Amino acid sequence: MGMRFPRRGRAAVAVGVAALVAGPFVPVAQAQEQGPVLRVALVQEIDHLNPFLASFASSTMVGRMTWEFLTLPSAEDNTPAPGLAESWTTSPDKLTWTYQIRDGVKWSDGQPVTAKDAAYTFTRIMTDENAQEANGTYVENFESVTAPDDHTLVIRTKTPQASMTALDVPIVPEHIWANQPDMDNPATDEVPVVGVGDGPFLITEYRPNELVRLKANPDYWRGKSQVGELQFITYKSAEAAVHALQNNEVDFVNRLTSTQFDTLKNADGITTNQATGRRYRELILNHGAQTLSRQPIGDGNPVLKDVRVRQAIARALDPQTLVDKVLGGYGQTGGGIVPASFPTYHWEPAANERYTFDTAAANAQLDQAGYPRGAEGTRIGPDGKPIELRLLGRASEDFALRASDYVVSWLGDIGIKVTKQLVSDNEVDERTNNGDYDLAFSGWGTNPDPDYILSKQTCAALPAVPGSSSSTAFFCDPEFDRLYAAQSTEFDQATRADLVKQAQARYYTQVPSIVLDYDNVLEAYRSDTFANFPKQPANTGQIMEQSGYWGFYGATPAQGGSGGGGGLSTGAWIGIGAGIVVVLAIAGTAAGRRRKSSEDTE
């Protein structure tokens, strides 16, 4: 999902345990009357529930549950499947796409879902720059979007667009969102607005940094889920979430470390899932953050503008060690920005093109580039000062905590001094979006169609103003743009795949970021409360943070069981004092900032 433009801040105050216990968690008996409760641990903050702004993987996951898409990747094999659009056709020149909107779908307030809602959604993104934050890249090539009648949506594009069956844009009700002229209005993150949906679940409560509660949509067009209520409960870390799973205080946990995953493999009542992920993990290099009008922003070290320095840094890192030592072997080293889980479009550099870990070669490159070592061994930049870089990462993330020490050591070996700056999620978001960093750990989730993740690297994705995450790494390169444009209009899959791989190769040589690895997805759930979750793709894929809603929508309660409890258990509330659950309530209304990790980001 695309991202643009800055967001407002969020103020928080701590609340007492007594106030939380008195909160509106549904009693067990009441919840079970509605169906079993599925309690999911979140170890990532929610940035927005407003689908026009939501960027974090956690946020877009909630959105997938709430608003249907025109089409979405199937659970079986990620091929385009019907959503609101039950069928679609394209004109011979591939410029006009006609979608047949299914009959009988209703918004949760009883009003019918029509093609006019879809036309409104896309038009709002096209015409309101503040609505382009999450999904603007999907509509940049749109000429017009119209609804000739309630069941027909017509999209005309300026040039052929190969991704028209992969528009990852949640369709919202016009009669609700037309009353929200200002996307910066905190009300756009609140239940009266975001609670009207047509997806498998409906948002009923939102406590920022604490809880998102959803109920099963009884009128969902595919049929009501066996899960009566879905709770996303915020934890400070994966460790805290694992404790909650072991204590039967939550039913599902993802983003496990290798140690946690290995520990849970043989635990009673718990089943683990290891899958090839759709995310890539990277180290972004601030090679000159700028806006769309080419105005420099941020305070990045100018030495990183030199591609020779960036290439030397790439040669100084050992991603295989990070996979082995930090990920415990649960991943594979990176190459292109399309992960190996999508083999049609995945690219790997040839052996003679890869930045192989070679400290001597990295040192030689810096020597030849004219960066001599000073008296203390640190290299000297063109300004006559020692080269010192800041490494930004999330303090809540095990990878950043552990990998940062390796990076500091490796770059020290080539005469570059690095200082770790491990801070909160929101600070990482704010600083990377404003260009206030030198190096930063980041990562992005990708979709089965490569257009979206490629579009995030184009000049057109540069932010209109500072503070946006519309661009993953402020990359702007005419050759990459040429290859991106060529693949976006190519409908022959083999030809398109070749262009996509060429674009990734160009990105690799210019090093706006270094793709470190493709993590395995490591998840665990209480199999004594839920017997099964659909995976995407079937049998081998992940359950949480899918390109769809299949995992939780299709959850099957264990035989003889009733799912999880109706809320946090007494044990969980006792654990608050030990820092298990984040007990922040928001003073006023919910709002947030973006970070470099996309929806399917981080």
Secondary structure, DSSP 8 states (H G I E B T S, - for coil): ----S------EEE--HHHHHTS----HHHHHHH--EEEEEE-S----SSTTT--SHHHHHHHHHHS--SEEE-TTTS-EEESSEEEEEE-TTS-EEEEEE-TT-B-TTS-B--HHHHHHHHHHHHH-GGG-TTTHHHHTTEEEEEEEETTEEEEEESS--TTTT--------HHHHTT---TT-GGGGSHHHHT---SSEEEEEEETTTEEEEEE-TT-TT---S-SEEEEEEBSSHHHHHHHHHTTS-SEE-S--HHHHHHHTT-TTEEEEEEE-SEEEEEEE-S--B-TT--B-S---GGGGSHHHHHHHHHH--HHHIIIIISTT-EEE--SSS-TTSTTT-----TTTS----HHHHHHHHHHTT--B-TTS-BB-TTSSB-EEEEEEETT-HHHHHHHHHHHHHHHTTT-EEEEEEE-HHHHHHHHHTT--SEEEEEEE--SSTHHHHHTTSGGGS-SSTT--SSSS----HHHHHHHHHHHT--SHHHHHHHHHHHHHHHHHH-SEEEEEEEEEEEEEETTTEEE---BSTTTSBSSS-SSSHHHHT-EE-TT---B-SS--HHHHHHHTTT-B--EEESS-------SS-SS--
